[in-house]
Amino acid sequence: ISGYSLVIQARDSGTPPLSSSVTVNVDISDVNDNGPIFTPANYTAVIQENKPVGTSILQLVVTDKDSFHNGPPFTFTILTGNEEEEFTLDPHGVLRSAVIFKHMVATEYVLCVQAKDSGKPQQVSHTYVQVRVIEESIHKPTAIPLEIFIVTMEDDFPGGVIGKIHATDQDVYDVLTYTLKSEQKSLFKVNSHDGKIIALGGLDNGKYVLNVSVSDGRFQVPIDVVVHVEQLLQEMLQNTVTIRFENISPEDFVGLHMHGFRRTLRNAVLSQKQDSLHIISIQPVAGSNQLDMLFAVQMHNSGFYKPAYLIQKLTNARRHLENVIRISAILEKNCSGLDCQEQHCEQSLSIDSHSLMTYSTARISFVCPRFYRNVRCMC
């Protein structure tokens, strides 16, 4: 307890008795009676041979139960095991290489490290750090090509995470880093640690081929990343049809079925090869395991087919479509829950272009805006 607040009253012996009160604050001063605590108590780390001088090997983590003026900043010192000065330890507790290690020269080092707090008198603690020198990387990283589809409302793309590169390495201790060619950084970024791809705002319609690479420190491997950006037209929203799927997650649909279903759907609804199929959005149905896919079909002369025409085509081809994935319903108007005579209702669709949904798998990623369906009776 760092302090107490007491209210003290003095009362006299008169008639009637009179009194007054005073508040007394008692602060408890901290003395430096706790030493620094290493977490964990001892450390093990590895470094590959031939890594450059200054390579980070380990971050020491130290806490202190005393108050702040008796705790950090800590002073770190290597007491033993560094007689040849192979290691350095910076003021933040980062252990780094001071030489280029060779596996044939030595395979293991044991360091005794001291941490000293800032109190008076100072308290010290010790930990042991075992550093193993392993052979340098012998395997190249492997990465899966990634294709990303972004659907955005005209020029209103807000940016965000659009996918993630999946890379592996057979060398157990390799740390992979990801880089993007500098001239493309005005539109995209790649997180160097986890491979997440970030698109900046205002992407134009079209195809982008990203020059991404992954490195294990020795080998650098290029990765094929292609980004397709499609901007929606307002007229599309007035001519959409919804296909509702049963028992499937968005990620499974994107990763396992989207390419195949798109191809089958094109064969079912396109009247001419020059027509264009636009998948506008996919979105889970709240409170269920169903999934809605919103699409429209543009005629080669720029108009859009009416939903009634598309539904007729879909109905005729439904058995063929279900060879790919199970369909729960084909919706133009959704009067569910409304007491409309003969289910006459008017549906309006709104798109929230600033609320993007990203469904990412190892090979394909689909980014689309959230949509809302409003329905009212026309009877």
C-alpha positions as CSV (number, residue, x, y, z in Angstrom):
1,I,0.0,0.0,0.0
2,S,1.6,3.2,-1.1
3,G,-0.3,5.6,1.2
4,Y,-3.1,6.2,3.7
5,S,-5.5,9.1,4.2
6,L,-6.7,9.6,7.8
7,V,-9.4,11.9,9.1
8,I,-8.7,12.8,12.7
9,Q,-11.3,14.6,14.9
10,A,-10.7,16.6,18.1
11,R,-13.7,17.0,20.5
12,D,-13.7,19.2,23.6
13,S,-15.6,18.6,27.0
14,G,-17.9,21.6,26.8
15,T,-21.6,21.7,26.7
16,P,-22.4,21.2,23.9
17,P,-19.1,19.6,22.8
18,L,-17.5,21.2,19.9
19,S,-15.2,19.5,17.4
20,S,-13.1,19.9,14.3
21,S,-11.4,17.5,11.9
22,V,-8.2,17.4,9.9
23,T,-7.0,15.1,7.1
24,V,-3.6,13.5,7.5
25,N,-2.0,11.9,4.4
26,V,0.7,9.3,5.1
27,D,2.9,8.4,2.1
28,I,4.9,5.1,2.3
29,S,8.3,5.6,0.7
30,D,9.6,2.7,-1.3
31,V,13.0,1.3,-0.4
32,N,15.0,-0.8,-2.9
33,D,14.4,-4.2,-1.4
34,N,13.7,-6.1,-4.6
35,G,16.2,-7.1,-7.3
36,P,15.5,-7.3,-11.0
37,I,13.6,-10.4,-12.2
38,F,14.6,-12.1,-15.5
39,T,11.7,-13.8,-17.4
40,P,12.4,-16.6,-18.0
41,A,15.0,-17.3,-15.3
42,N,17.5,-18.6,-17.8
43,Y,17.6,-18.3,-21.6
44,T,18.5,-20.4,-24.6
45,A,19.1,-19.0,-28.1
46,V,20.5,-19.9,-31.5
47,I,22.4,-18.1,-34.2
48,Q,23.3,-19.4,-37.6
49,E,26.9,-19.3,-38.7
50,N,28.0,-16.6,-41.2
51,K,25.4,-14.1,-39.9
52,P,26.7,-10.5,-40.1
53,V,28.1,-8.7,-37.1
54,G,25.3,-7.0,-35.1
55,T,22.7,-9.8,-35.7
56,S,20.2,-9.8,-32.9
57,I,20.3,-13.0,-30.9
58,L,18.1,-12.5,-27.9
59,Q,16.0,-9.9,-26.1
60,L,16.3,-10.0,-22.3
61,V,13.1,-9.3,-20.4
62,V,13.5,-7.8,-16.9
63,T,11.0,-6.5,-14.4
64,D,11.3,-5.0,-10.8
65,K,8.7,-5.1,-8.0
66,D,9.9,-1.8,-6.6
67,S,8.5,1.5,-7.6
68,F,9.7,3.1,-10.8
69,H,12.6,5.1,-9.3
70,N,14.1,1.9,-7.8
71,G,13.6,-0.2,-11.0
72,P,14.4,0.7,-14.6
73,P,16.5,1.7,-16.4
74,F,18.6,-1.4,-15.9
75,T,22.3,-1.8,-16.5
76,F,23.3,-5.0,-18.2
77,T,26.7,-6.6,-18.1
78,I,28.1,-9.9,-19.4
79,L,30.1,-11.3,-16.4
80,T,31.5,-14.5,-17.9
81,G,31.6,-16.5,-21.1
82,N,32.5,-13.5,-23.3
83,E,36.2,-13.5,-22.8
84,E,36.9,-13.3,-26.6
85,E,34.2,-10.6,-26.9
86,E,32.0,-12.5,-29.3
87,F,28.9,-10.8,-28.0
88,T,27.6,-7.3,-27.1
89,L,24.7,-6.4,-24.9
90,D,23.0,-3.0,-25.5
91,P,21.3,-0.8,-22.8
92,H,17.9,-2.3,-23.8
93,G,19.0,-5.9,-23.1
94,V,19.4,-7.0,-26.7
95,L,22.2,-9.5,-27.1
96,R,24.0,-9.2,-30.5
97,S,26.8,-10.9,-32.3
98,A,30.2,-9.1,-32.3
99,V,31.9,-11.6,-34.7
100,I,30.9,-13.9,-37.6
101,F,30.4,-17.2,-35.9
102,K,31.6,-20.5,-37.5
103,H,30.0,-23.8,-36.6
104,M,33.3,-25.6,-36.9
105,V,35.0,-23.3,-34.4
106,A,32.5,-23.5,-31.6
107,T,29.0,-24.9,-31.3
108,E,27.9,-23.5,-27.9
109,Y,28.5,-20.5,-25.6
110,V,27.3,-20.0,-22.0
111,L,27.1,-16.4,-20.8
112,C,26.4,-15.2,-17.2
113,V,24.6,-11.9,-17.5
114,Q,24.0,-9.4,-14.7
115,A,21.1,-6.8,-14.5
116,K,21.5,-3.9,-12.0
117,D,18.5,-1.6,-11.1
118,S,18.5,2.1,-10.6
119,G,17.8,2.1,-6.8
120,K,20.0,3.1,-3.9
121,P,21.6,0.9,-2.9
122,Q,21.5,-0.9,-6.3
123,Q,20.1,-4.5,-6.4
124,V,21.5,-7.0,-8.9
125,S,20.3,-10.3,-10.4
126,H,21.9,-12.9,-12.7
127,T,20.8,-15.1,-15.5
128,Y,22.5,-17.7,-17.7
129,V,22.2,-17.5,-21.5
130,Q,23.1,-20.6,-23.6
131,V,23.8,-19.7,-27.2
132,R,24.1,-22.5,-29.8
133,V,25.8,-21.9,-33.2
134,I,24.1,-23.8,-36.0
135,E,24.9,-24.4,-39.6
136,E,23.8,-21.7,-42.0
137,S,20.6,-22.1,-44.1
138,I,20.8,-24.8,-46.7
139,H,17.2,-24.7,-48.0
140,K,15.5,-22.0,-50.0
141,P,12.2,-20.7,-48.7
142,T,9.1,-21.9,-50.6
143,A,6.1,-19.6,-51.2
144,I,2.7,-20.1,-52.6
145,P,1.6,-17.7,-55.5
146,L,-1.2,-15.4,-54.3
147,E,-4.1,-14.0,-56.4
148,I,-6.1,-11.2,-54.8
149,F,-9.5,-9.9,-56.0
150,I,-10.7,-6.5,-54.7
151,V,-14.2,-5.2,-55.3
152,T,-14.7,-1.6,-54.5
153,M,-17.4,1.1,-55.0
154,E,-16.1,3.4,-57.8
155,D,-13.2,5.5,-56.5
156,D,-13.9,4.9,-52.8
157,F,-11.5,2.2,-51.7
158,P,-10.3,3.0,-48.2
159,G,-7.3,0.6,-48.1
160,G,-6.4,-2.1,-45.6
161,V,-5.1,-5.7,-45.4
162,I,-6.0,-7.6,-48.6
163,G,-4.1,-10.9,-48.1
164,K,-1.2,-12.7,-46.7
165,I,1.7,-14.5,-48.3
166,H,2.2,-18.1,-47.1
167,A,5.9,-19.1,-47.1
168,T,7.8,-21.9,-45.3
169,D,11.4,-23.0,-44.9
170,Q,12.8,-26.5,-44.1
171,D,15.6,-24.9,-42.0
172,V,14.0,-24.9,-38.5
173,Y,15.6,-21.7,-37.2
174,D,15.3,-19.6,-40.4
175,V,13.5,-16.3,-39.9
176,L,11.7,-15.2,-43.0
177,T,11.4,-11.6,-44.1
178,Y,9.3,-10.1,-46.9
179,T,10.1,-7.2,-49.2
180,L,8.3,-5.3,-51.9
181,K,10.0,-3.5,-54.8
182,S,10.4,0.2,-53.8
183,E,8.6,1.7,-56.8
184,Q,5.3,-0.1,-55.8
185,K,5.3,1.2,-52.2
186,S,3.1,4.2,-53.2
187,L,0.2,1.8,-53.7
188,F,1.0,-1.3,-51.6
189,K,3.0,-2.3,-48.5
190,V,4.1,-5.7,-47.3
191,N,4.7,-6.4,-43.6
192,S,8.3,-7.6,-43.5
193,H,7.6,-10.0,-40.6
194,D,4.4,-11.8,-41.4
195,G,3.9,-11.3,-45.1
196,K,0.6,-9.4,-44.8
197,I,-0.2,-7.3,-47.9
198,I,-1.6,-3.9,-47.3
199,A,-3.2,-1.8,-50.1
200,L,-3.3,2.0,-49.7
201,G,-6.4,4.0,-50.4
202,G,-7.7,5.0,-53.8
203,L,-6.7,2.0,-56.0
204,D,-7.8,2.4,-59.6
205,N,-9.5,-0.3,-61.6
206,G,-7.1,-2.8,-63.2
207,K,-4.5,-5.5,-62.7
208,Y,-1.4,-5.0,-60.5
209,V,1.6,-7.4,-60.5
210,L,3.6,-7.0,-57.3
211,N,7.3,-7.7,-57.1
212,V,7.4,-9.4,-53.7
213,S,10.3,-11.6,-52.4
214,V,10.9,-13.7,-49.3
215,S,14.4,-14.1,-47.8
216,D,15.8,-16.4,-45.1
217,G,18.9,-14.2,-44.8
218,R,20.8,-16.3,-47.3
219,F,18.4,-17.1,-50.1
220,Q,15.9,-14.7,-51.7
221,V,12.9,-16.1,-53.6
222,P,10.4,-14.1,-55.7
223,I,6.7,-14.6,-55.1
224,D,4.0,-14.2,-57.7
225,V,1.3,-11.8,-56.3
226,V,-1.4,-10.5,-58.7
227,V,-4.0,-8.0,-57.6
228,H,-7.2,-7.5,-59.6
229,V,-9.2,-4.4,-58.7
230,E,-12.8,-4.0,-60.0
231,Q,-14.9,-0.9,-59.4
232,L,-18.6,-1.3,-59.0
233,L,-21.1,0.8,-60.9
234,Q,-24.3,2.0,-59.2
235,E,-26.3,0.3,-62.0
236,M,-25.0,-3.1,-60.9
237,L,-26.7,-2.8,-57.5
238,Q,-30.1,-2.4,-59.2
239,N,-29.6,-5.6,-61.2
240,T,-28.2,-8.0,-58.6
241,V,-29.2,-11.6,-57.9
242,T,-28.2,-13.4,-54.7
243,I,-27.3,-17.1,-54.6
244,R,-27.4,-18.5,-51.1
245,F,-25.2,-21.5,-50.2
246,E,-25.7,-24.0,-47.5
247,N,-23.1,-25.1,-44.8
248,I,-20.0,-23.2,-46.1
249,S,-17.7,-20.5,-44.7
250,P,-16.5,-17.6,-46.8
251,E,-12.9,-18.8,-46.6
252,D,-13.8,-22.3,-47.9
253,F,-15.9,-20.8,-50.7
254,V,-13.1,-18.5,-51.8
255,G,-10.3,-21.1,-51.4
256,L,-12.1,-24.2,-52.7
257,H,-15.0,-23.2,-54.9
258,M,-14.9,-19.7,-56.2
259,H,-13.0,-20.3,-59.4
260,G,-14.9,-23.4,-60.3
261,F,-18.3,-21.9,-59.4
262,R,-17.5,-18.7,-61.4
263,R,-16.7,-20.8,-64.4
264,T,-19.9,-22.9,-64.1
265,L,-22.0,-19.8,-63.4
266,R,-20.7,-18.1,-66.5
267,N,-21.7,-21.1,-68.6
268,A,-25.2,-21.0,-67.1
269,V,-26.1,-17.3,-67.3
270,L,-24.0,-15.7,-70.0
271,S,-25.8,-15.4,-73.3
272,Q,-22.8,-14.2,-75.3
273,K,-19.1,-14.7,-74.7
274,Q,-18.6,-10.9,-74.5
275,D,-20.9,-10.6,-71.5
276,S,-19.2,-10.0,-68.1
277,L,-20.0,-11.7,-64.8
278,H,-19.4,-9.5,-61.8
279,I,-19.2,-11.0,-58.3
280,I,-20.0,-8.0,-56.1
281,S,-19.8,-9.4,-52.6
282,I,-20.0,-12.6,-50.5
283,Q,-21.3,-12.3,-46.9
284,P,-22.3,-14.8,-44.2
285,V,-26.0,-14.8,-43.3
286,A,-26.3,-13.7,-39.7
287,G,-27.3,-16.4,-37.3
288,S,-26.8,-19.2,-39.7
289,N,-24.2,-21.3,-41.5
290,Q,-25.3,-19.9,-44.9
291,L,-23.5,-17.7,-47.3
292,D,-24.8,-15.1,-49.7
293,M,-23.1,-14.4,-53.0
294,L,-24.2,-11.2,-54.8
295,F,-23.6,-11.0,-58.6
296,A,-24.7,-9.1,-61.7
297,V,-24.2,-9.8,-65.4
298,Q,-23.2,-7.0,-67.8
299,M,-24.1,-7.2,-71.5
300,H,-21.3,-6.6,-74.0
301,N,-23.0,-3.4,-75.1
302,S,-22.7,-2.1,-71.4
303,G,-26.3,-2.7,-70.2
304,F,-27.2,-5.2,-67.4
305,Y,-29.4,-8.2,-67.6
306,K,-32.5,-7.9,-65.4
307,P,-32.7,-10.1,-62.3
308,A,-35.8,-12.0,-63.5
309,Y,-33.9,-13.1,-66.6
310,L,-30.9,-14.3,-64.6
311,I,-33.1,-16.1,-62.1
312,Q,-34.8,-18.0,-64.9
313,K,-31.4,-19.0,-66.3
314,L,-30.2,-20.1,-62.8
315,T,-33.3,-22.1,-62.1
316,N,-32.9,-24.0,-65.3
317,A,-29.2,-24.7,-64.5
318,R,-29.6,-25.2,-60.8
319,R,-28.9,-29.0,-60.9
320,H,-25.7,-28.4,-62.9
321,L,-24.6,-25.6,-60.5
322,E,-25.1,-27.9,-57.5
323,N,-22.6,-30.3,-58.9
324,V,-20.0,-27.7,-57.6
325,I,-21.6,-26.6,-54.4
326,R,-25.0,-27.0,-52.6
327,I,-27.4,-24.0,-53.2
328,S,-30.0,-23.2,-50.5
329,A,-31.9,-20.5,-52.5
330,I,-31.8,-18.1,-55.4
331,L,-33.0,-14.7,-54.4
332,E,-34.0,-11.6,-56.2
333,K,-36.4,-10.3,-53.6
334,N,-36.2,-11.5,-50.0
335,C,-39.6,-11.2,-48.3
336,S,-38.7,-13.5,-45.5
337,G,-40.4,-12.5,-42.3
338,L,-42.8,-10.0,-44.0
339,D,-46.5,-10.6,-44.3
340,C,-46.7,-9.6,-48.0
341,Q,-49.6,-10.9,-50.1
342,E,-48.1,-13.3,-52.6
343,Q,-44.7,-12.1,-51.4
344,H,-44.8,-8.8,-53.3
345,C,-42.0,-6.7,-51.8
346,E,-39.5,-4.1,-52.9
347,Q,-35.8,-4.7,-52.1
348,S,-33.1,-2.0,-52.0
349,L,-29.5,-2.8,-51.7
350,S,-26.9,-0.6,-50.1
351,I,-23.1,-1.0,-50.1
352,D,-20.8,0.2,-47.3
353,S,-17.6,0.8,-49.2
354,H,-15.7,1.7,-46.1
355,S,-16.5,-1.6,-44.4
356,L,-14.4,-4.2,-46.2
357,M,-14.4,-7.9,-45.7
358,T,-11.2,-9.8,-46.5
359,Y,-11.5,-13.6,-47.0
360,S,-7.9,-14.8,-47.3
361,T,-6.5,-18.2,-48.0
362,A,-3.0,-19.4,-49.0
363,R,-3.7,-19.1,-52.7
364,I,-6.5,-16.7,-53.2
365,S,-7.9,-13.7,-51.3
366,F,-11.2,-11.9,-51.9
367,V,-11.9,-8.4,-50.6
368,C,-15.4,-6.9,-50.9
369,P,-17.6,-4.3,-49.3
370,R,-20.3,-5.2,-46.8
371,F,-23.9,-5.0,-48.1
372,Y,-27.2,-4.4,-46.5
373,R,-30.6,-5.5,-47.9
374,N,-33.7,-3.5,-47.0
375,V,-37.1,-4.9,-47.9
376,R,-40.6,-3.5,-47.6
377,C,-44.1,-4.7,-48.6
378,M,-45.6,-3.4,-51.8
379,C,-49.1,-4.7,-51.1
